[in-house]
């Protein structure tokens, strides 16, 4: 990852980067048809989460909004910065604070599914009509039952 990308953590209750995160999410939504949440839902969930951010200059290039239990509500990386290890580093930061990490991914979101599979997440179940638009989701887990810290350490060495 480039040396001019800084890591920041936004505490629950803060609005720091919320507008930038919304804009990044919307950019991805327009390009890829994923991350379709409504603004109020997104901003409320963001404010209730601990948000791990990567910032390049003044631009938010990646973030993961995470609940206290290690559930990732949102994970997004700017399309222009993909392949630089930002997503992997976001997951590694989440793993430092949680014994298990879970999330949902749209069954049609091949990029997300390949990303999570590469990191060692396992599909635990399929949930029909999970999303507001009727889309199905997979519930994914990377957890302590497989040595999360060791897995992330190994991943970061790759």
N, C-alpha and C positions, 0 to 999 in steps of 0.2 A: 504494500500500500504506500502511496505517496507520502512523503514526510510533511507535506503541507495540509494534511487532513487531521483535524483535531477531534478528540473524543470528549463528549460532554454528557452529563446526566441531568435530566430535568426531574425534580421531585414532584410527587403527586400534589395536585392543587395549583401548580404553576401553569401559566399560559405561554411560557417561553417556548418559542419555535412552533406553537400550535398553528399559526397561519401558514408558515413555511411547510409544515408537515401536511396540512390540508392541500396546499398547492402541489406538492410532490405526489401525493396520493391521487389527486385529480389528473395530473399529467400522465401517470401510469394508467389510470382508468381510461382516459381518452385513447391512448396508444394500444392498450392490451385488453381492454374490456374487463378488467378485474379491479378489486378494491372499490366496490360500488356503494359504499356506505353513504347514508345521508349526512349532511353537515352536522346537525345537532347530535346525532348518535356518535359521530366521530369525535367531535370536540368534547362531549361529555366523557366518553371513554378515555380520551387522551388525558384529560385533567385528572381522572381518577388513577392514572397509571404512573409508574416510574418509566421514564422514556430515555432510552440510550440513543444518543445522537452522534453522527459524524458530520462535521462541518468543514467545508473546503473554502477558505477565505471567509466570505459572509454567507455562503450558500449551504443550506442543509442538503446533504447528498445521501443520507441514509438515516433511518431511525427504526427502533423497535419499542413499541408501547407494551408494557408488561404488567400484569396484575401481581399482587403479592404472592400468589400461589405458583408463579412461574408460567402462567398462561400468556402466550403472546397474542395480544389483541390485533396488532398491526405490525407488519414488517415491510419496509419499503426501501429500495435502493434506486437512486436515479439511473435511468437507462444509460446515460452517458458515462456512468462510473461503474457499471457492472463489470465483473471480471477482475476487479482490483482487490477483492477479498473483504469488502466492507460488510456484506451480509454474513459471512463466516465470522468476522470479528464481532459483529453485533450479537450473534448467538453465543460466542465465547464469553462476552461480557455478561449476558444474561445468566450463563452457567456459573459464573463466579458467585452469583447471589442466590441461586436456587438449586435444590437437589433434583428436581425434575422439571422438564420444560415440555409444555404441550401447546398445541395450536390447532386450528382448523384451516384447511386449504380447499378451495373449490376443486371439484373432481376434474374439471376441464382446464385447470391452470397448470399446464405441463411444466412451465418454467419453475413454479414454486415447488411442485412435487419432485422434480429432479433435484432441485437445490436441497430440500429437506432430506430426501433419500441419500444424497451424497454425504450429508452430515451424520447420517445414522438414525434419523427419525424412522419410526415404524408406523404404518397405518394400523390403527387399533379398531376402527369401525367406519362404516359409511353411514352418513345421515342424509336421508332424502328430504328435500324441501327445506334445507337448513337456512338458506339465504332468503331474504325478503322477496327476491325475484323468482323464487321457486327452485333455484339451483341447489344441487347436492354438494355435500362437503365430506371430506375425510377428516377424522379426528386423528392427529398424529402425536406421538410421544417420543421423547428422548429422555431417559430417566436414570435414576440412581441404581436401578436394578441391573444396569449394564456398566456402571462406573462412568458416570457422566463427566467428571473432571478429567479422568484419564482419556476418554474419547476426545474431548475438546483439546486437551494438550497435544494429543497425537495429530489431530486435525490441523492445529496451528503450525505444526512442524512441517506439514506437506508443502 
